[in-house]
Amino acid sequence: MSDVDSLRSQLRDRGYLTHGIERWFALDPWSSRAFWLELLLVALKAAMLIAVFAALPRTAIMLFRNYPLSAFETLALFLAYAVAWMVVAFVVVLLIALLLKVRPGLAIDTPRVLLAISLTASALLVAPVALWWYRFDTAPTMLELIVGTALTAIFFLVTTIVVSAALLSFSIYELQRVPAIHQKPRTIPMAIAAVALIALLFIPGYGDRERSAIEPMVVTTPTNTRIALIAVDGLTNEIIQSRLGLNVIAVPPLQGSSTAERWASLGTGVRTEAHGVRAIEGVRLRGGRHILQRISRIDGVVLNLAPALGIAQREPLPPTVRRREYIWEIVARRGIPSVAVNWWTTGDERSGGLTSIGQEMIFNGAKGDALRVDALATERLLYAVDHLSPRFATVYLPALDVILNRAGLDQTTQLAQSLRALDGVARVVSAMRVRGYDVIVAGLPGDHQPGQAVIASNRRLQPPSSTWDIAPTLLDFLGFPLSQEMPGRSLIETSREPRIPSYGKRAPAEAVQSVNEEYYENLKSLGYIR
């Protein structure tokens, strides 16, 4: 029996890797083609095992951030992360194996050095996970933190074991001897653990979706109020001054990671977890029904690699992502004629008492001009009001936020255009007042903009505690009961009826819509997508 065969037999008897990892060490690494083929194969095997455990924490965290996802979407997400990690781990294992050629005795004669090398390699691979997790716009929940930390720790331990086994096997051949200490192979138990953990990822994909609530019995109080909600992004108490001629009250702004999320919260009156709008732009996996909205800012796999390979596409959020109705949709379905113009995650719709004009038409017509967006939205609002005489009318005006926070203008231009935007707000307030509407103006600071939010109205309202109070107040004006899902309270308190549990889930929440490329490009030109 040759020395190499004897060495292989010793390796098997002592429990070291038995899947061919020892074969390539018998070859000259600098001249043998067979050696390089075997080296690449062994590095690939190690990389595959590392990649499986590396993809687990990322996939789990994305599930927490973007729940619900289907089993298919979970699998696609897992495979995308696993493939990317396999490439990285392959290169790391290959380089370490070749570098150890210089001093192969370190691994076999100095266990502490072997452990240090393995731990350092593991730390280098785990560090990007921590950085990726940190670059989400919002902090993790406690459960996400526990699960993500546990899976990351498992990834670290598995990587340490795999790298250590590869380096030790290399040193055994180079020195032609087996160390006195050894341990049983861990390939099978690690593979079983990987399968079990991956299976756990798919349980949410088959779990119950949010059950459609039974249509609530709503008892309304007849009123003749005609109310207009004018939503102004970027408007704060510090800049509103007195140019609107309304009673102005400063309140703390709503929290949220994006403009769309905050305004969806204000318009529905419910928290993000209920309405489901979290971003302006999302990523839809090919063939998937849901849109990933919460993504780390440095997630090159989901944001760049997957779209480049054609397995995902980036797109602005379609109306179907919103799981709760806006206040005007609630009242329109129950007989109150309503008009809504330019709100996030709304489409063009005319059904029953609702006339809705979505953002695509407005933004596409503006061609990247923020002031033109406000002008077109105002024009469409007043036209609809004059022809339909709704009891509820609302418009979203984003120009001030774009000018102050997104367009990158010099101070002189910024000042001039922001004054023009404020004049436009004053004109629409005046126009609605002339048409007999009570007006509520809601202003929120833009992304990273300091200042207090603002509620302004021609009516005397009770002091609000936050902008959560706007949705309940609008319902109260129109004689509708409040919902237990709404954290706010009415500022007029004409209704003393108990709150209903919920107004229910918005019906078309699962439909897939194709991306409107022109709308996407206009969002980019206005600074919403970078």
C-alpha positions, -999 to 999 in steps of 0.1 A, spaced: 0 0 0 14 34 -9 20 62 16 -9 82 2 -33 52 5 -21 46 40 -27 82 49 -62 81 34 -70 50 55 -58 67 86 -79 98 79 -110 76 75 -103 56 106 -99 88 127 -131 105 114 -117 132 91 -135 143 59 -142 113 37 -155 129 5 -123 132 -14 -108 162 4 -76 144 11 -69 134 -25 -57 166 -39 -31 171 -12 -10 143 -28 -5 164 -59 19 193 -67 -2 224 -65 20 245 -88 22 222 -118 -6 196 -116 -39 203 -135 -55 175 -115 -46 193 -83 -63 224 -93 -94 206 -104 -96 188 -70 -88 220 -51 -116 238 -69 -140 210 -62 -131 209 -25 -134 247 -21 -168 245 -39 -181 218 -14 -170 239 16 -184 270 0 -218 253 -5 -221 243 31 -210 278 43 -235 294 19 -265 275 32 -259 287 67 -249 322 55 -282 326 37 -303 316 67 -300 348 88 -305 371 58 -336 352 46 -351 351 81 -346 388 86 -361 396 53 -391 375 62 -396 395 94 -392 428 75 -415 419 46 -440 394 59 -461 379 43 -441 362 16 -451 330 -1 -430 298 0 -419 304 -36 -407 339 -28 -390 326 3 -372 300 -17 -362 325 -44 -348 349 -18 -329 321 0 -314 308 -33 -303 343 -43 -285 349 -10 -270 314 -10 -256 317 -45 -240 351 -37 -225 337 -5 -212 306 -22 -191 327 -45 -177 347 -16 -170 317 5 -154 298 -24 -129 326 -29 -121 328 8 -116 291 13 -95 289 -19 -72 318 -8 -67 305 27 -58 270 15 -32 284 -9 -18 308 17 -14 280 42 9 262 17 37 285 30 35 272 66 14 240 67 27 230 101 8 259 118 -25 241 115 -14 206 127 12 215 153 -4 246 168 -41 241 174 -45 276 188 -32 290 155 -56 268 136 -85 281 158 -74 317 154 -72 314 116 -106 297 114 -122 323 138 -107 352 118 -120 338 85 -155 333 101 -154 369 115 -146 382 80 -176 364 66 -200 373 94 -191 410 95 -210 418 62 -242 403 77 -240 426 107 -233 456 85 -262 446 61 -286 443 90 -275 477 105 -283 495 72 -321 489 73 -340 521 78 -358 509 109 -346 490 140 -355 453 143 -383 439 165 -373 419 196 -382 386 179 -363 395 147 -333 404 168 -333 371 187 -338 349 156 -314 369 135 -287 368 162 -291 331 168 -289 322 131 -259 345 126 -242 328 156 -248 294 140 -234 307 107 -203 318 126 -198 284 143 -204 264 111 -179 285 91 -153 280 118 -157 243 117 -156 241 79 -126 263 75 -108 245 103 -115 211 87 -102 222 53 -70 237 68 -63 207 90 -67 183 61 -43 203 41 -17 202 68 -21 165 73 -10 158 38 18 184 37 35 169 68 25 133 61 12 127 96 -20 127 116 -24 148 148 -31 129 180 -63 147 186 -92 143 163 -130 144 162 -158 128 143 -169 143 110 -197 169 113 -209 169 77 -240 149 83 -252 167 115 -245 201 99 -265 191 68 -294 179 90 -293 211 109 -293 231 77 -323 212 63 -342 217 95 -335 255 97 -344 260 60 -377 242 65 -385 266 93 -382 295 69 -410 281 48 -436 278 76 -446 315 73 -451 310 36 -478 284 43 -492 301 73 -526 318 74 -527 351 57 -545 380 74 -581 368 75 -606 391 57 -626 407 84 -664 403 82 -679 435 67 -687 455 98 -721 469 105 -716 506 105 -742 530 120 -736 565 107 -750 598 119 -764 619 90 -744 652 84 -743 678 57 -706 686 62 -684 690 31 -648 685 41 -615 688 22 -582 673 33 -551 690 18 -520 670 24 -487 689 20 -455 670 22 -425 690 36 -448 715 54 -438 721 90 -450 744 117 -417 764 113 -424 773 76 -462 775 74 -463 811 89 -498 826 86 -502 826 48 -530 801 48 -554 820 69 -562 790 91 -559 780 127 -525 763 130 -515 737 156 -480 721 158 -479 684 166 -452 656 166 -447 641 132 -456 605 123 -428 580 124 -420 560 93 -391 550 70 -405 566 39 -428 593 26 -453 567 13 -454 549 47 -461 581 67 -488 594 44 -505 560 42 -506 560 80 -521 594 80 -547 587 53 -558 553 67 -555 562 104 -539 529 112 -503 518 119 -479 505 92 -484 469 103 -520 471 93 -519 491 61 -486 474 48 -471 504 29 -435 508 39 -416 523 10 -418 542 -23 -400 516 -43 -399 479 -39 -385 447 -55 -408 420 -69 -393 386 -73 -402 372 -107 -434 352 -104 -440 365 -69 -472 382 -56 -457 404 -30 -432 433 -31 -402 435 -9 -404 469 7 -380 468 35 -345 462 21 -311 470 35 -295 500 18 -264 479 9 -282 447 -2 -265 442 -35 -281 408 -40 -318 420 -39 -312 456 -52 -287 450 -79 -278 414 -87 -313 399 -88 -327 426 -111 -296 424 -133 -301 386 -137 -338 391 -145 -350 372 -115 -365 403 -99 -375 438 -109 -375 471 -90 -407 491 -93 -427 518 -75 -453 504 -52 -486 496 -70 -520 504 -53 -524 467 -45 -498 467 -17 -521 487 6 -541 465 29 -564 491 45 -586 517 28 -581 554 30 -608 573 49 -623 586 16 -625 550 3 -643 539 35 -669 566 33 -674 563 -5 -682 526 -2 -710 536 22 -726 563 1 -705 595 6 -694 610 -28 -656 614 -26 -628 626 -48 -591 618 -42 -562 631 -62 -525 621 -63 -522 599 -31 -496 573 -27 -506 537 -36 -538 547 -53 -548 540 -89 -572 556 -113 -607 544 -103 -643 555 -106 -667 532 -88 -697 539 -67 -692 572 -49 -654 573 -53 -635 591 -80 -598 584 -75 -569 599 -97 -537 581 -90 -501 594 -91 -490 579 -123 -510 603 -144 -500 633 -124 -463 625 -121 -460 614 -158 -476 647 -169 -453 668 -147 -421 654 -164 -399 658 -133 -412 694 -124 -422 694 -88 -443 726 -90 -460 711 -121 -470 681 -100 -489 703 -75 -504 724 -103 -517 693 -121 -530 677 -89 -548 710 -80 -563 713 -115 -576 678 -114 -591 682 -79 -609 714 -87 -623 700 -120 -636 669 -102 -651 690 -74 -669 714 -98 -684 685 -119 -691 659 -92 -698 680 -60 -684 654 -36 -688 657 1 -653 646 7 -623 658 -14 -586 654 -9 -554 661 -27 -517 653 -19 -492 680 -28 -455 669 -27 -437 698 -44 -425 715 -11 -408 683 0 -392 677 -34 -379 713 -34 -366 713 2 -353 678 5 -348 660 -28 -340 683 -58 -306 695 -46 -312 731 -55 -291 761 -45 -305 782 -17 -318 810 -38 -337 787 -62 -349 766 -33 -363 797 -15 -380 810 -46 -396 777 -55 -407 769 -20 -425 802 -18 -443 794 -51 -452 760 -37 -467 776 -5 -486 801 -27 -500 771 -45 -512 755 -13 -528 788 -3 -546 790 -36 -561 755 -33 -572 762 3 -589 794 -8 -605 776 -38 -620 749 -16 -632 774 10 -650 794 -18 -667 762 -29 -681 757 6 -658 732 21 -644 730 56 -606 726 51 -581 706 71 -544 710 60 -520 683 71 -483 689 69 -455 664 76 -417 670 75 -400 653 45 -374 626 48 -347 637 73 -363 672 75 -364 687 110 -395 704 124 -429 697 138 -458 684 118 -488 707 115 -526 706 114 -544 736 102 -582 742 97 -608 769 94 -627 750 121 -618 753 158 -605 719 167 -595 706 201 -557 704 207 -544 673 189 -518 650 203 -504 639 169 -514 637 133 -529 603 141 -559 624 151 -567 635 115 -583 603 102 -607 599 133 -616 636 129 -625 632 93 -647 602 101 -664 621 129 -671 651 106 -689 627 82 -708 609 109 -689 576 108 -677 556 139 -641 553 146 -621 521 144 -603 504 172 -573 500 149 -569 538 149 -545 551 176 -558 587 172 -589 604 185 -615 628 171 -608 665 175 -644 675 174 -659 646 194 -695 649 181 -698 611 182 -700 592 215 -707 558 199 -682 529 207 -656 522 182 -660 493 157 -632 467 157 -621 474 121 -633 486 87 -618 455 73 -591 446 49 -589 462 15 -600 437 -11 -575 437 -40 -544 433 -19 -528 404 -38 -532 413 -75 -500 417 -95 -496 448 -116 -470 455 -142 -445 483 -137 -451 516 -154 -416 525 -165 -424 562 -172 -438 566 -137 -406 550 -123 -384 573 -142 -404 604 -130 -401 592 -94 -363 591 -100 -362 626 -116 -381 640 -86 -356 625 -61 -379 597 -46 -358 569 -60 -320 570 -62 
